[in-house]
Amino acid sequence: MPQVQAASNIQATAEEIFAFLAEYSNIPRLQPHFASARLVSDKETGVGATVELKGHFHGIPMTATNRIITYSPPYRLVSISEGNVLSRNTWELRPSNSTTSAETHVTLTVEYKINGPLGGLFTGVASSLFHKELQSLTEQSLIRLQEIFAADS
């Protein structure tokens, strides 16, 4: 499965960042192509918590179901997203090597596969362009996370 990854140091503790990431209503703040996140499971957090995400990607409506499969506070959060794109999204948080105690190294890794009848059409240039777009979206999510915690301090 192809993957993209981005990493950054965030001025906050791993506990603060994990709590933010675990709150499903924050997904549209990090990924603005999703306009809404609606809980569709009995659980709000932890393994099995599932949300429906709705939004647009380059003007095309999209819906995805995002389910938490690993929940290890405050260091690892993994979800599986199913829709037009199947993805496994892994957030890893580690104390940074900085002398600042409230700084955390955050890595977001997205493994993905194009789903449905379009999957076979995504080869060559289309696949390369989509990969670059997904890499950019992943990097932007970390920039937004940095900005959110910079605004809070």
N, C-alpha and C positions, 0 to 999 in steps of 0.2 A: 504494500500500500504506500503511495507517495505520502510524504510528510513535509510540513513546514514548522519552523520553530523560531521563537523570539525570546529574548531574555533581557532583564533590566534590574537595576537596583532600585527599590522603592523605599522611601523614607517613612517606614511604619514597621511595627512588629509583625511577625508571621501570624500571630493570633488575630491581629486587626485585619490583615489582608485576607486571611482565610474566612473570617466571619463575613466580610464583604462579598467574597466570591461565592460563599455558600448560600447567600440570600438570592433566591431566583429572580426577584424583582429587579435586581441590578444588572441582569444580562443586557437589556437594551442600552444601559449606560455605557457598557464596554463594547457592545456590538450594535451600533445604531441602525444597521440594516434590518434589525428586528425591532418592530414598533411595540410589540407586546409580549409578555411572558405570563402565561396563565397556568396555575397549578392544576394538574389533572390526576394526581394521586392523593391518597390519604396522608402521606408523609410530606412535610414541607422541606425537611433536610435529611441528609444521610442517604445511605444506600437504598435505592428504590424510589426516591423522590423523583417525580416526573413532571415536566412542564411542557406546555405547547407553546411554541414560538411562532409568531406571525410577523411578516414584514415583506420587504421588497429587495431584490438584488438586480441592479441595473434596470429598474422599472418592472421586473417580472415578479409577480406575487409568489411568495413562498411560505410554506408551513413546515415546521419540523417538530419532532418530539425529542426532548432531551431528558435522558435518564441517568441519574448518578449511579455509578457502578463501584467506585472506590471513594471512601470518605474517611480520611485519616488526619484529623485536625492536629496541629495546624500546618502540616507539611505536604499533603497530597490530596487532590480532588480530581477525579476522573469521571467523565460523562461520555455517553454514547448518544449521538444525535442522528435521527433518522428522518429523511425527507428526500428532496432531490439529490442531496449529497449525504452520504453516510460518513460520519466522522467519529473519531475518538479524540476527545479533548482532554489533555493532561496538564493540570496546573501543579507545579512543584515549587515549594517555598523553602528556602534555607537561609539561615543567618548569613549575612555577607561577611566578607573578610575585612570590612571597614571597622575603624575604631568607634564609629557611631553605633551604639547598641540598638537603636531603633531602625536599623536598615536591614532590609531583607532582599535576597537575590530571588527573583521570580522568573520562572521559565514556563512558557506556554508552548506545548507541542500539539499539533493537529495532524492526525493521520486521516486520510480521506479517500473516498471512492465515489465517482459519479454513479448515481443510481438510475434505474429504469432504462427506457429505450435510448436516452441520450448518452448513456455510459459508453456505448460502442462508438459513438461519433466523436468523443473527446480524445482525439489522437493528434499527434504532431503539434502544429501551431496552436490549435484550440486548447490542447492540454497544457502547453507551455504558458499560454496567456492566463488560463485559469489558475495555474500554480502560482504565477507571479502575483495575481490578484489576491489569492488566499494568503500568500506570504505578507503582502501589504496589510491586509485586514488583521492578521495576527499581530504584526508590529504595532498597528494603530491601537489595538486593544490594550497593549502594555503601556503605550503612551497615555491613553485615557486613564488607566489605573494610576500611573504616576501623577497625573494632573489632579485626580480626585484626592489622593492623599496629600499632595502638596497644598491644595486648597484648604484641607482640614487642619493643617499645622500652623 
